[in-house]
Amino acid sequence: MKSSKSRGFQGILVICIVVLLLLANLMWMKKVQSDQALHDAEKRIVDLSSKIKVLQGSLSTSQVEQETDHSRVKTLMMRINELESKMGFSGAKDTSSALQGSPNAPPPSIVKGSTAGRGESESERREKSNEVSASFPSSVQQSAGGEEAQVVPIIIFACCRAKYLDRTLSIVLERLPKQSKVKFDIIVSQDGNDPSVKSLMHTKYANIKFLEHMEQVDLSTAGPQEQASYYRIAQHYGWCFSKVFADQRYEWAIVLEDDLEVAVDFFEYMMAAAELLKKDPTLWTATAWNDNGFPSYSHDPHKLYRSDFFGGLGWLLTRKLWQELGPKWPKAYWDDWMREPKQRMGRACIRPQISRTVTFGKEGTSNGQFFDSHLSKMVLNSVHIAWTTKDISFLLKENYDEQLRRQVEEAPLVGLHDSRATGKIFYKDHPSFKVLAQSLGIMTDEKAGVPRTAYKDIVIVQRAADRVLYLVKKE
């Protein structure tokens, strides 16, 4: 009996010892995990502090880059504060004070808890409100062969259409070339302070440069029936171009809007066009858009043209051209202004047969003008062409003009419904051209005396893969 009780007591004792050992092991594992978490947090703080020091030591000289670097420093400081608060540290204040004492520190206005700037003028406060919030990460692209890449900004103009902007940015990021001699910096410039756009840029796209145009718009020349929005747009464009080209690295820029989808070879096309513009002073820009890019007339993705008509909707702006246009930039209707002879000065632009952009922006300032009947029907190129490896010297004026002259001269006279492969039809003035355009289903209007897509008063319509129609103004 006693032996049985003794064995029972020993069994209970063994169970207790096993339980105690398990508890001790569990406590030891939790301690190890806690120590590791503490170690990781301390390492993260050290890494973030190092990044701040690097940023402080390499703040850029341009206004856009300075504001961007300062914003990145602020973001890093906030992350350190969050980590330290979770760990119960009190080093955040020391970090802020150390930054304020640094010779390369960001302005006091962006240091947490600062009260500096309360005595600033209204113009100074307004200038600070136009802040760049973040920069595009340089790791996204690498230069081919490892050499230093040329830096080209992609300016995306936005206002209050967050969903549109999100769609445009996602496509642009998807179609950026991963390896190129050009490094692209995306810059989103917002007119006004729509909260949905700001939230999108500060969250999902926090690593993309962000400008905010908050300046008062000059409406002194606006008529009683005019929309103020056209004045806001033009003045926003001028303000942004001035800011961007203040950065001396930028020799040319790509201009987009928040409702454009770019084609798979859009950036290749723009890079090739930029090189051609350097060789031919009679070219002043390149556009990704074909105003007559309907399915019936979009057959050859390799076909490019010269045009006297500035199409916009995805175009190239050089520093040299901005230095020319900037001092006289208009208060409204900037695109029509660029089409005027005083600005164009006989120069042409490059355009594709199949558009390299399409717009999905039915909602906007123009209230969907031409969207259902025209814009929504445009074809977007789907064939990737490595334009930077192609010879496009045929677009140089001396080559292109002679070739076009021969083609028009050799083309037989035809009727609108003639079945011959290629031909030409003469028109004498805009009313007679309009009749032809209506019959063909192409754009009928003109700007500053130039029909859309025309070059030397000739509109080229590719009716089939082997059938070209030249609409030629008779002398």
C-alpha positions, 0 to 999 in steps of 0.5 A, a space after each residue: 500500500 505504501 509502495 503504491 502511494 510512493 509511486 503515485 507521488 513520484 509520478 506527480 513530481 515528474 509531471 510537475 518537473 516537466 511542466 516547469 521545464 516547459 514553462 522555463 523553455 517558453 519564457 526563454 524563447 520569448 526572451 530571445 524573440 524580445 531581444 531580437 526585436 530590440 536588436 532589429 529596432 536598434 539596427 533600424 534606427 541606426 540605418 535610418 540615422 545614417 540615411 539622414 546623414 547621407 541626405 544632409 551631406 548631398 542635398 541638391 542645389 536645385 529647388 525641386 531636389 532640395 524640397 524633395 530631399 528635405 521631405 525625405 529627411 522629414 519622413 525618415 525622422 518620423 519613422 525613427 520617432 515611431 520606432 523610438 516611441 514603441 521602444 520607450 526611447 526619448 531620442 527623437 528630440 535629440 535627433 531633431 535638435 541635431 538636425 537643426 544644428 546641422 549646416 545642411 539641415 532642412 529648413 525649420 519649417 519641416 522639422 517636427 514641432 518647429 514654430 519657425 516661419 510664423 512671421 513670413 510674408 504671404 508670398 513666402 508662405 505660398 511658395 512653401 505650400 508648393 512643396 515637392 513631397 517625394 522623389 522617384 527611386 533611382 533604383 527603378 532604372 539602370 543605365 545600359 552598360 553602367 554609364 551615367 544615365 541622362 535624367 529626363 523628367 516625366 511631368 504628369 499634370 493633375 488636378 482633382 481626378 485621383 482615379 484617373 491619376 492612379 491609372 495613368 501612374 500605374 501604366 507609366 510605371 509599368 512601361 518605363 524601360 528598366 534598362 536605358 541610357 535615360 533615367 526618368 524622373 516622374 513629377 506629378 504637378 497638382 493644381 489646387 489641393 484636392 484631398 483625394 489626389 494629395 492622399 494618393 500621392 502621399 500614400 500609394 505614390 509617396 516615392 514620386 516627386 509631387 508639386 502643388 500649384 497653389 498660386 493665385 490665377 490671373 483672370 484679368 484678361 478673361 471674358 465674362 463667358 470664359 471658363 476660369 479653368 482654362 486660365 488655371 491650366 495654362 498658368 499651372 503649366 507655365 509655373 511647373 515648367 519653370 520649376 522643372 527646368 530650374 534643375 540644370 540636369 534636365 535638357 528635355 521633358 516628357 509632358 503628360 496629363 492625368 488621363 493618358 495611357 501610354 503605349 508599350 514603346 512610348 518611351 522608346 519613341 520619345 527618346 528617339 525623337 529627342 535625339 532627332 530634334 538635336 539634329 534638325 532645328 526645323 523640328 520643335 517637338 514630338 507628339 505621341 498623338 495622331 488626331 486622325 488615329 481612328 481604326 480605319 486609318 491606323 495600319 503601320 506602327 512603324 510609320 512616322 510623319 512630320 506635321 505643322 500641327 501641334 497635337 499635344 496629349 503626350 509631347 516633348 518639351 526641350 529646355 531650349 524651347 522653354 527658354 524661348 516660350 517661357 518669357 511670353 507664356 500665355 495666361 490661357 489656352 496654351 495649346 492653341 497659343 503654341 499653334 500660332 505662327 508667332 510661336 511655331 515659326 515654321 517649325 514642325 513636329 513628329 507624329 506617329 500614324 498609330 498613336 502612342 497615347 490614348 485618353 480616357 478622360 471623359 470627365 474634365 474641363 472640356 466636359 467630354 468635348 469630342 470624347 464620344 465622337 472622336 477621342 474614345 475611338 483612337 487606337 493605341 499602338 500595341 507593337 513594341 518598337 525599339 525606336 532608339 535602334 532604328 534609323 529615323 533620319 528620313 524625318 530630317 527636313 531635307 530628306 522628308 520634304 523631297 520624298 513627300 514631294 515625289 510621292 504627291 507628284 507621282 500619285 494619280 488624281 482620284 475620287 473619294 471612293 476610287 479603288 486605286 492603291 494610292 492617289 491624291 485629291 485637291 482642295 482649295 480652301 478650308 470649306 472645301 477641305 472640310 467637305 472632304 474630311 467629313 466624307 472620310 470621317 477625319 477631323 474637320 477643323 483647323 487651328 491657325 490655318 493648319 488642318 490637324 496632322 497637315 504638313 505643308 497643307 497636305 493631310 495624309 490618310 492611310 486608307 489601307 496598308 497599301 493605299 494612301 490618300 493625299 489631300 493637297 491644297 491647290 496653289 
